[in-house]
């Protein structure tokens, strides 16, 4: 009997790993090793080494010691492929218009493997401005972009993103005040904070939302008061321009959002 063509080049270990990833992708609260084995109709011992490798490579994380859950690593890898290039392409003319109207630089960042990564950037139209280079990795915890990327995600997704950022949670202390701030950002629709890196700069950040209303990118303006240009938009006007641009980009991304007046 001729072998089934679809099984000719089987890779059982790879199939086993993909089965685990596909199973965990559809579960919110994670599964124990025994639950994974039961759902896949296998022996629990068959999955120990595979789960250990997936955890070590960052595709799966442990919750409460004995439960396994999918991380955002696969999402992050996809983000840096064609979808991110399309997002940057759609964003470029809108970001250019924002820079001209606000007379400030701006950049677009996405989450990737534990950090906010700048994928597009526009210089200020005048000779003075503050900008961040494309490809820069910036913190989730002390930047406007990082705060917005965390704020417009579910509590479970936040924890996975934070776990990607720091493998050992003992390295940082995130108290109730930090999570309260994220909730406040989500409620008002944007972040405004003094830069933790550069004196005199205010990070103004707004979310770009996908069809499911989750944040897929953060649009940020490192605002500098232009004392030699009294007609330039002030910080309140710049926030409005930023939100309008982020809403327009969200609509291009398929989100049904209303634009600020």
N, C-alpha and C positions, 0 to 999 in steps of 0.2 A: 504494500500500500504506500502510495506517495505521501510524504509528510505535508501537512497543511502549510501552504506558502507563507501564511502570516506568522507561523511558529518556527520557520526555518532558522532565523537568526535571533532566537530568544536570548535574553540576558536576565536570568532569574533575579539576581541581586538588584539590578536596576529596576526591574518591574516591582520588586518588593518596596524599594524606596519611593517610587512614584505612587504606588498604592497608598502608602502612608501619607504622603503630601496631599494627594487628592482627597483622602478621607478627612484629614485635619482641616483642609480648606473649607469644608462645609460645617465645621463645628465651632461654636463661639467659646465655650468654656473649657476646651481641652479634653483629652481622654487619657486614661491610665494605659499602661502597657497591656494589661489584661483586656481592657475594653477594646483597644485597637485590634488585638488578636481575635477577639470574639466577632467583631464586625467584619473582619477580613477572613474569618473562618480558618484561622491558622493557630498553631501553638504559640503561646507567649514567648517561649524561648527563641523562636525564630526571629523575633524582632529586636532583641536586646542590643545586639551589635549594630544593627542598622539605625536604631534610634540614637545610640551613642554617637555614631558618625554624623547624623543629621544635626544633633545638638552641637557637636564640636565645630561643624562647618557653618553654624549660624542659621540654618533653615528652620530649625525647631528649637523651642525653648521649654524649660521645665517650669511648671506653675505649682507652687506649694509642694515641691519635692517629688511628687509622684505622678503629676499630670503633665501631658505634653501638648503643646499648642504651636501652631504655625507662626513664625515671625514674619516680618515684612521684607525679608531679604529678597524673595522672589519678586515682590512688588517693586522693590528698589532697583533690581536688575532690569525689569521691564521699563521702569521710568527713564533709564538712561539710554533706551533704544529709540526706535522710530517715534513713539508717542511723544517723547520729550522734545525731539527735534521739531515735530509738528506744532507742539505747544509754543515753543520759542518762535517759530515762524509766524504763527498767528499773533503772538504777543508783540512782535517787533514794531509794527506800525503804530499800535496803540501806546506802547511805551515811549516811542519817539514823540507822539503828540502830547503825552503827559509831560515829558521833559520840557517841551516847548512852552506849554501852558503854565506849568508850575515853576519853570526856570530852575529846576532841581534835577539831579541825577536820580535814576531809579534802577532797580534790578528785580529779577524774578528767580525764586528759589524753590526747589522741590526737596522732599525727604528722600535720602538715599543712604541706607546702611548706617544709620545712627547719627546722621548730620543733615543740616540744611545745605544744599549744594546750589550755587548760583549757575543758572543755565542761560540767562540772557541779561544784558545790561545796556543802559543808555546813559551817555554822558550828559551833564548839564550843558545847555546851549551857550552859556557865557563862559568866560575864562576861569571862573571859580566854582568849584563843586566838590562833592565827596562821592567816590564811586568804589565799587568792589569788583575785582576781575572775575570773568567767567571761569567756572571750575573751582572757585574757592569753596572750601568746606567751613561752615560756621556753626557755632554751638546752638543747640536747641534751647538752652536754659537762660541765656543772657543776651539774646538778640530778638528784635521784633519779628523777623522771619520765623525763627524757631518757635516763639510763643504762638504765633498764628497757626503754624503747621500742627502744633499740639492742640490748640484750643478748639479747632473745628474738626475734631475726631472724637469717637466714642471713648469712654473711660478705658475699655479693654485695648483699643488701638493705641491710646496714649502710652499705656504701660509697656506694650510691645515695642513701641518706638523708643521709649526711654531705655528699655533693656538692651536694645540694639546700640544705643549711645554709650552705655557703660555696662560692661559685662559683669562687673561687681558693683551692686547697688550700694555697697558700703563706701564707695568712693565719693558719693555725693549725698547731700541731705536735702530732700525735697519735702518741706513741711506743708501744712494745710494752707499757709499763706500763698505758696506757689500755685496750688491747684485752684484756690479762690481767684487768683489773678486770671488764670486761664478761663474760668467761668465768666468773669467780668468782661474779658475780651470777646468771648462768644456773644455775650448779651449786647454789647454796644456795637459789635461788628468790625472792630479794628483794634490795633495796638498803637499806643503812643508812649514812648519811653525814652529817657535820656540814654544815649549810647554808653555802654559799659566799657567801650574800647577807646573812644575819641571824645575829648571835651568839646562842648559847643554843638554837638550833633544830636538830633532827635530822630530816633527810628520810628517812622510811620509805616505801618504794615496792614494790609488788607488781604482777605482770603480770595483765592480763585477757586470756585466750587465746581465739582463735577455733577453729572446727572443725579447722583444719589445724595447731593448736598453735602458731601464730604470735601474737605480741603485737599486739592491736588497740587496747589502751589501757593506761595505767598508773594505778593507784589509789595515791594518795600521802597520807600523814599527816605534816604538819609538826609533829613532836612537841616539846612543851614540858613539862619536868618541873614538876608542880604541887606546890610545896612546902607550900601551904596546904590540900592535899587528900590526906592520907596514904593514904586508901583507894582513890585512883584507880589504874588499871593502870599498872605501870611500863613501861619501854620494851620489855622482852622480851614482856610480856603484850600490849602494843599491837601488836607485830609479828604475834603469833599471831592476834589479832582481824582485823588487816588482811589477812593471807593467807587467812583463812577467808572474809572478805567478797569478796575478789578471786576465789577459787575458786567461790563461789556465783554471781557475775556471769559467770564463764567458762562455767559450766554453762548459764546462761540464753542465752549466746551460741552454744551448741552444742558446746562443748569437753568432752571426756570427761576430767575432772580429779578427783582425789581431794582432799577437804578436810582440812586439818590437824586433828588431834584436839584 
